[in-house]
Amino acid sequence: MSQDNAETPESGELSAREKVLDRRRRIQAAIRDAAIDEFASKGLIGASTQAIAQRAGLTKPQLHYYISSKEELYEDILVYILDEWQELFISASTGDNPAQIIRAYIHKKLEYGQKNPKASRLFTTEIANGAPFLSRHWAEYQASTQQAVKLIQSWVDQGLIRPVDPLLFQMHIWAVTQHYADFEVQIRSFMQLSDNEELDMVRVEEEVTALFLRACGLQ
């Protein structure tokens, strides 16, 4: 074997370390998904680490190698959801104009809610209970919300959109887009959909987008 093709001890060690990190990431993702399912169905009080471990395909001692307590895991999950939503706006705000950004953000929020309805409902339940765990994280996320406020206000100042309250405009988008995840049972009932019929998200997205574009004079 030539020297060029030989694996050095350093590269072999790195490969092994990457495998360990990859396995750790996969286990952590399994724990996160299992915790969201358990907390969404039973709440913090009703959930158990034994049940979370079983959902994740782990033993309880294995689970506690990765977490210190049920409460810490619950809080970590809520922060993870906030991070996901923050990233949705950051990725959407790279658009070229207000209409494009608003469309992209609404699409991403609706899509996230349909793909992660339990995460959305878990977050909503925490808020409905007074945000006992999330309240200590508000400052960080209020800062990112204020960045969005400045962006929307800049559109108003430049005459790109009709004057709107930038903060309320954001919160109204959150409320409407999350509604289709948090209240899906009610929506399906009013739309007279059977259990095996899919919600027409194209129709929903078009109507929601039109609603907010009209609000700022872009349609």
N, C-alpha and C positions, 0 to 999 in steps of 0.2 A: 504493500500500500504506500502510495506516495505521501510525502510529508504534508502536501497541500490538502489532501483529503482526510488526513488523520484528525481525529477529534482530540482537542487539547483537554487537559483536566479542567481548565477554567470553563470551556464551553460545555463540557459534560455536567459540571456542577451547576451552571446556569440553567441548563435544560431541566435538571432535576428540580431546581428551585421553582422554575416556572410551572412545572407540573403540580408541585405542592400548592402554589398560589392559585392555580386554576381550580384544583380540587376544593380549596377553601372557598373560592368565590362561588362555585356551584353549590356547595353546602349552605353557604350564607343566603344565596338566592332561594334555595329550597325552604330554609327556615323562614325567610321573609314571606314567601307565598303562603306557607302553612299558617303563619301567624295572622296574616290578613284574613284568611278563610275562618280561622278560629275566632278571632276577635270580632269579625263582622257578624258571625252567626250567634255568638254567645256573650259578646261584650267583655270588658276587662275582668269583671268580677266572675262571670261564669266560665271564662276560658281557663284552661289548665296547661301547664308546661308539658304534662304527660301527653295530652291530646295533640299539642303542637308538634312534639317530637314524633308521634306516630304519623301525623300528616306529612312530616318531612322525611319519613323513612329512617329515623334515628332512634336511638335509645334515649331515655331521659338524661343519663349521665353524659352522653355525647352532646346533647343539646346544651347542657349547662357548661360544657367546655367553651361554647361560643357566646353564651349570654350569662349575665349575672342574676337577672331576675325577670319575672314576667312583666313587671311594670316598666323596667328599662327597655325591654324589647318593644312593648306597646308604644312608648315614647319615640323610640328609634323609627318605628314604622310610620308614625305620623309625620315626623320630620322628613322621612324618605318621600312621602307623598307630596309634601310641600315643595321639596326639591324638584320633583318631577314636574309639578305645575309651573314652577319658576322657569325651568328649562324650556317648557312649551312656549312661554311668552318670548324668551330670549331668542329661540330659533325662529319664531314667527316674525319678530321685529326686524329681521334682516331684509324684509321686503323693500321694494322701491318706492311705494306710495301708501297712503293711509288705507285705501280700499284693499290693496293686496295684503297688508299686514292684518287688518281686521278679518278678512276672509280666512287667512291662514290660521290665525289664532282660534277662531270659532271652529274651524275644521279639526284642529289638533285637540281642542278641549272636548268636543263631542266624541271624537275617536277614542280619546283616552278613557272617557266615561263608559263607552260601550265595551272596551277591552278590559277595563278594570273597575267594574261596577261595585265590587265589594270594597275596594280601596276608597272609592268615592263615598260610599255609605258609612264606612268606618270614620272617615274624616267628619262627615256631617253629624254623626252621633256624638263625637267628641265636642264639637261646637255646641250642639244642643244641650250637652251636659255642663256647659259653662267653660269649656276649654281648660280643664285643670292641668293638663300636661302640656298643651300647646302654648299656654299664655306666656311661659318664660322664653319662648322662641319668637314672639311677635316682632321684636325690634329688628331682628335681622331681615325678616321678610317684609316688614313695613318699608324698609329702605329700598328694596327692589320694586315694591309697589309704587313708591314715590318716583322712581326712575321712569316707570310707565306713565305716571301722571304728567311728568315733565314732557315726555314724548307727545302725548295726546294734546297737551296745552300748546306745544310748539306748532302742531297742526292748526289749532284754532288761531294762534297768533299770526300765522302765515296766510290765513284765509283758505286753507286747504279743506277744512271741514266747517260745518255749521257749529256755532258755539255750544259746547256741552260741558257738563261737570266731569272733568277727567277721572276723578276717583269713583263717582257713582257710575259712570259709563263702564268702567272696569268691573265693578261689583255686579252690575246688571248682566254683563256677559257671563260672569261666574255663575250667577243664580240660574239663568236660563239654560246654559249648557249642562250644568250639573243636574238640573231637574230631570233630564232624560235618563240619567243613571239612577238617581236616588228615588225617583217615583215611577220607575218603569212599570210596576204592577198596575198602578192607576192609569198610566198612559195606555197600556195594552188593553185595559178594560174599556176605556173610552173609545179607543180605536177599533174595538171589537175584534181583536186578534186572538187566534187560538194559540195554544202553547207552542205549536210547531211552526207558527208564522213569524217571520222576522220583521222587526220594526223597520220601516222604510226610512233609513237615515239620510238618504239623498233628499227626500222631501223635507225632512226635519232641518237639515243643514241649509237648504235653499231658503226656507222660510225664516229661520233664525238669522241668517246672514242678511237677508233683505230687510229684516226688522232693524238691525243696527246700522246698516248703511243708510237707510231712510232717516234714521235718527240724527245722523250727522250730515245729511244732504248729499250723499254720494250715489244715490240711485234715482 
